[in-house]
Each structure stands twice: as C-alpha cells, then as structure tokens.
Amino acid sequence: MANHKSAEKRARQTERRTGVNAARRSRVRTSIKKVEEAIEAGNKKAAIDALKAAQPDIQRGAAARVIAKNAAARRVSRLNARIKSMA
C-alpha cells in the first residue's frame, strides 16, 4: 500500500489509466475480429468496409501505446493483404 501522497496519487492514476487502456485494447481487438470474420465469410465488400473502420482504431491504439507502432502497421498490412488475396 502507498505510504506517501505522491505514491497514493500514482496509484490512483495507474488505476484510471489501466481502465482506459483496457477499453482501447478491447476496441482494437474487436475491430480486428470484425475484419477477420468478414474475410472468413468470404464477403470482400464487408471486409473492406470493416478494415476502413478498424484502421483508425488500430492507429489510435498505437498512438496511445496500447499496441506497438510496428505491430499496428503489421496488423493493418496483413489484413489488407488477406483482403486483396480474396477472389
């Protein structure tokens, strides 16, 4: 348990940030899942639309350091490649 005022404040801030970051991470994962579900269903139009909606969420997660910048770029790139490979 925190023994100083500054440590108590840090504990409060950490708790708040943990909640915010968990919500951001969840949003990123959900948007990626929607794109993958559209790809699995074979619906290219829906997959393109889902990727357009997911890309800002992924980039926002990278900007907030919820996921690494290169990991975000890699995920977008791989999803895009999978959509392009659809017939």
Secondary structure, 3 states (H helix, E strand, C coil): CCCCHHHHHHHHHHHHHHHHHHHHHHHHHHHHHHHHHHHHHCCHHHHHHHHHHHHHHHHHHHHCCCCCHHHHHHHHHHHHHHHHCCC
